[in-house]
Amino acid sequence: MGVPAGLFCSRCTKKYPAHQLLNLCSCGGPLLVAYHLEHVRQHWHKTDLQHSADHSMWRYHPVLPAAAGEAITLREGWTPLRKTATLGKTLGAGNLWVKDEGRNPTDSFKARGLSCAVTMARKLGATKLAAPSAGNAGSALAAYAAAAGMEAHIFMPADVPQSNFIECRAYGAKVTLIDGLISDCARVVAERKQSEGWFEVTTLKEPYRIEGKKTMGYELAEQFDWQLPDAVLYPCGGGVGLIGMWKAFDELEQLGWIDAQRPKMIAVQATGCEPITRAFRANEQVSAPFDGAYTVASGLRVPRPLGDALILKTVRDSRGTSISVSDEEMLDAGVLLAEQEGIFAAPEGGACVAALQKLLASRFLQPDERVVIYVTGSGLKYLEAYSTRFPRYAASQQDKLGGLITPR
């Protein structure tokens, strides 16, 4: 168990042997991991989880590419799933739940994917890792590379949140700021990786980050006692969380642990960067690059996701939708979530609250449906964005922000 059957291309279905340091398929399509699920089904049962002392994502190691003992882990996963006490009543959603991924190491869901990717990269012989990042993925890569004793080279937009930049540097990563978007950062990594000897762990350009992200789907099923919700709202930048959860639901169905009724998967984007929403509305199979992308939710500022075809297929196969909200709407909704539930979410989580308001108003979602909102990161990583809601002015040296007092 836990040994992949191999890799396969999500675009052309070409197969590759397992346990190779590979990025994309020869056709340019993302690679995914396949497992001997019938063998897993015979030797691993959901009741086994009742006796597991591992309350991290590695409790699902039989359907992960490495054994739990091989994992580079900071105890990621097994995040709280909580029914809202007040917010659901305010919005008119009687069965509203929040999955708080901000409780992960490095304060975001990116910890799951990078734990798995760094584990496999070290296992397969890599020593230097590189990736572009809009913020939280860089923080997670830096942390897990530090834990693994590996080099991390991270390329970020120059306007990345300060918390992410400082965090990456503190973990010892080599950070380069680029005047542009994450797509510009990705181009630099692609141009330099061969000469520098880097293994690229860019979103969907290696097959293992998605394996870590898919554990959100396994957790959701287990925490709901193997009865999936009616709808899942997920902030969609690169979209790996959506793709990963859908892969998890497919595996769970093959294992016989859930029935065929899966939730509507709802991709939430920002109006300032909505390539998936535009493609969905136009009934396109892939997205077009989004010009002039801008949003305070840096995780949503992905002009054209590599996994766009997989995202759109997931949304359509699930009878879901893609919806966009403005920066103003997501920040207001983020404050509402904090005030009513005590969860200080990144703007991406606020975007899901704002999207839910719209979907209830349009009756795409019904008040009695069981709905899960994913908070993918902590609002503490986005203090610059929220400072527009709560301005603070220093009147004297003693009042300087952060308690920094200039010596007299």
Secondary structure by P-SEA (a helix, b strand, c coil): cccccbbbbcccccccccccccccccccbbbbbbcaaaaaaacccaaaaaaccccccccccccccccccccccccccccccccccccccccccccccccccccccccccaaaaaaaaaaaaaaacccbbbbccccaaaaaaaaaaaaacbbbbbbbcccccaaaaaaaaaaccbbbbbcccaaaaaaaaaacccccccccccccccccaaaaaaaaaaaaaaaaccccccbbbbbbccaaaaaaaaaaaaaaaaaccccccccbbbbbbbccccaaaaaaaaccccccccccccccccccccccccaaaaaaaaaaaaccbbbbbcaaaaaaaaaaaaacccccccaaaaaaaaaaaaaaaacccccccbbbbbcccccccccccccccbbbbbcccccccccccccc
